[in-house]
Amino acid sequence: MENNYHVPVLLAACIDGLNIRPEGVYVDVTFGGGGHSIEILKKLGDKGVLIAFDQDPDARRNEIDDPRFHFVDQNFAFLKNNLRLLGFKAVDGILADLGVSSHQFNEPERGFSTRFDAALDMRMDKQGKLTAAEVLNTYTEDQLHKIFGIYGEVKNAKSLARAIVTGRVERPVLTLADFKAVAAAHIPKGKEHKYMAQVFQALRIEVNAEMEVLENFLSQTADVIKPGGRLVVMSYHSLEDRPVKNFIAKGKFRGEVDKDFFGNEQKPFKAVTRKAIVADAEELERNSRARSAKLRVGERL
């Protein structure tokens, strides 16, 4: 186990949110460094089960040697099928810590970080075909404009997209340095770090189809969590938080909650806390990643 792999954010709140029963079956769909999984196992008895998902081969190195632990090297979009393969039709709780782990940010060759001049990769699953470099070099101006605007909330998304499409004609945009050279005139002075973080977020979401994967995963949780079981999801930006909030509150991602003939709300979960749980001052001092974290907890009806 790599202790510095990833410091779990809101760890105690995540574990409390799961409301763990010692003999229950729980799923950690974003295993990473195993920080959450270790804490869940501490609360489980001999008959308890923990299933952990992670598509990143680096996470496999952190696998826990415990008879109650099962590791699935898959994306959590394939939650339901993999649980069935392991013989579990229903579980007592699911935890998802969305976003990129500190480990992924700290590995230059993964291309997630704006700190290293590395190849623009950004694949969470190293077997995936699409890379950030491919997005930058093959997508149309309209496609790039949309990605930067919607996924990165980049203010000058249109002119940035045009600059990339024009610049790549002379030389492909393959590394961070290539990107900065093409985009130089569009990066606001004094706000370089924030701007690059937004652009990289947009590319990462596109490369890994993160929004589709998240909605797909959330829809499956309604089928596999037992009544009274918990769904605990931590997100790090509004694009992720919005579908989580809507799904827990309304059972859908857009529009109003469905009602039956008698006016009863038709939704799989109820929110356990009215507002999202956020980090306190003490945790913010210890871990800057906690600053943007929002934790939401739903209970299966």
N, C-alpha and C positions, 0 to 999 in steps of 0.2 A: 504494500500500500504506500503510495506516494503522499506524504503529509502535505506537501505544498502543491499538490495537483489542483485543488480547488477548495477554497474556504466556503462552506455552505452558508448561505444568507438566511436569516430568520429561522435558524435550525429548530429552536425550541417551539416556535409558533407552528412550524410545519408538522412537527411530531404531535403537538397538542391537537392540531386540526384534524389529524387522522383518527383521533380518539381510539387508540389501538386496543383491541381485545387480544389477550395472550394467545388464544387458540385460533386466531383469525388468519386470513390469507390477504396479503398486501402486495402492492405493486409499486415499484419505484421506476418510472418510465424514463428517467434521465439519470442513470447511475453515475456516470462521470468518475469522480474520485472515490465514490462510495460513502461519502460523509453522512448523507441521510440514511442510507441503507444500514450502516453500523448502528445508528441510533434506533432504527425501527427494530432491528434484531434484539437489541437490549430489552425491548418491551415485550417481545414474543416469548411464549413458553415453548416447551419441547414439541408440541403439536402445531405450533404456528408455522406459517410459510411466507417467505418473501421472494418475489420474482422481480428481477431487475432487467431493464431493457437499456441497451446502448448500441448504436450503430457504429460508433467510433472505435476502431481496433485498439487505439491507445488505452481506452477504458478497460479493456479486457485484462490488462496487466494488474488491475486493482481488484480482480475477482476475490470474493471472500470465501475462505475455506470453512464452510459451515453446512451441515446436512440439511438445514432448513432453507438454504439459499439456492436459487436457480438463476443462472445468467442467460439472457436471450440476446444474441448479437443481431438485433433488428431495430429498425426505426419504429417508434411507438405508433405510427400510422397502422401497423399490422398487429395491434394489441389483441383484438378479439380472437383472430385465428391462432396466434401463438399461445394464448391462454388455453384455448380448446385443445391444441396439440399436447399441452402439458397436463390436460385432464381437468382443467378448472373452467366451469361454465360461469361461475359468479365469484366475486371477491368482496372483501370487506372494506377496502380502501385503496385509492390510487393517488400517488404523489407525482407531480410534474414540476420540475424547476427549469423553466424555459431559458433560451438564450445560449450564449457560448461560455464554456468553462474557462477559468483563468489559465488552465493548462493549454487549451487551444490558442488563446491569445498569445501565450508565451513561446509558442513554437514557430519560429520564423517561416519555416517552409510550408506551414499550413495557410499562410497568406491572409489570416484574419485581422492582423494588427497593423495599425498605421505607423508603428514604431520601427519596423524593419523594412529595408528595401528587398522585398522577396517577390517571387512569382505570385501573381494574383490567382490563387486557387479557391479557397473558401469552402471546399466540400467538407461537410460533416462526415459523410460516408465516402471514404477514399475510393470506393468502387464506382461512385457516381460519375456520369459522363460530363455533365455541364460544370465548367469552372467560371470564375469571375472574368478571367481573361477572354474566354469565349463569348460571354455576354457583351463585353465592351467592344469586341472586334467583329461581331456578327449581327447584333441586334440593330434594327432600324432606329433612326432618330426618334420616331414616335414612341417606339417601345422603351428606349432609354429614358426619354422624357417622363413617361408614365411611371417607370420603376423608381427613378430618383424622386419624383414628386409624391407618389403615394407611399412607398416603403421607406423613403429617407426623409420625407418632408423637407426636401432641399428647396430653398426659395427660388434659386435661379436654375431650376431643373431643365428648362427648355434650352437656354443658352449653353448650359454644360453639355447637354446631349449633342447639340450642334457642333460644339468644339471637338468632342470625341470623334464624331463621325467624319469631320473634316480632317482632324489630325492623324487618324489611323490610316489614311490614304498613303501618307509618306512613310510611316513606320508603325507596326502594330503596337498596341498597348498591352504589354505583357507583365510589367513589374510596377511596383509602387512609384518608382522614379519616372517611368514612362507616363504613368497617369498624371503625376504632378506636372510634368513638362507640357502635356496637352492641355491640362486644366488650369495652369498657373494664373491666367488672367481672370479666372472666375472664382478663385478661392479668396474669400474676404480677409483682408489684413487684420491681424489681431484675433481672428476667430478660426484660424486654420485647423486647430485640433477638433473643434466641434463640427466644423464643416466636413472634414474627412471622416469623422465618426459616422455622420449621417449618410454619406455616400457609401461607406463600407457596409453599414447596416442594410441599405437598400440592395446592394449587390449580394450580400450573404442571404437575405430573405429570398431573393430570386433564385440563386443557385440551389438552395436547399428546399425550395417550394414550401417555405415555412408556414405561410398562412393556410394553404390547402391542407397541409399535414396536421396543423393544429385543429382546424374545424373537423377534419376526418376523425382525429383522435377523440375530441370532445363528444362527438355524436356516438362513438362506440362505448364511451363510459356509461351512458344511460342503459346500455344493454348488459353490461357486465358487473356493475356495482349492485350489491344486495340492498333491499330496503333498510334504511338506517345506516348504511355505509357512507363513507365520506370521499369526496373528490377535493383534493387540495392542489391548487395551481398557483405558481409564482411566476410573474412576468416582469419584464424590465423596460417595456415601452408601451405606449398607448395602443399601438396597432395590435399587440398581443392581448393586452388587458381587456380591450373592448369586446372581442368575441367571448372571452372567458366570462366576463361580467354578464353579458347578454344571455349566454347559454345557461348559467346558473339561475339567473333571475327569470328568464322567459322560456327556456328550453329550445331557443332558436337564435340565430345570429343576427337576423334583421327583422324588423317589424314587431308587432305587438304579440303578446302571449296568446296562444289559442285557448278558446273556451268551449266547453260542451254546451248542449242545449239548455242546461240549467244555469249557465254562467260560471261554472266551476273552472278554474284555471287548469289547463292540461299541460303540465310540465314535469320533467323527471326529478328536478332538484329544488330544494329551498336553500336560500343563503343563510349560513350559520351566523355571520356577522353582517351588519347592515353596510358597513364600509369596508374597503380593503384594509388589510393589516399592513403597516409599514414599520420600518426599523426605528428603534429609539436612538437617542443621542449617543449612548454608550457604544452601540453596535456600529453606528456611522463612523465613529472615531477609529474603531478597530478595522473596519472593512468598507472602503469607499464604494465598492460595487453595490452595497445595500441601499445606496442613495435613491436609486430609481425603482427599487423592488416593490411590487404590490402583490400581496398574498390574498387569495380568495378561497373560501371554503364552502362547499355545497354538501347538503345531506340528501341522500336518495330518498324520495318519498315512496 
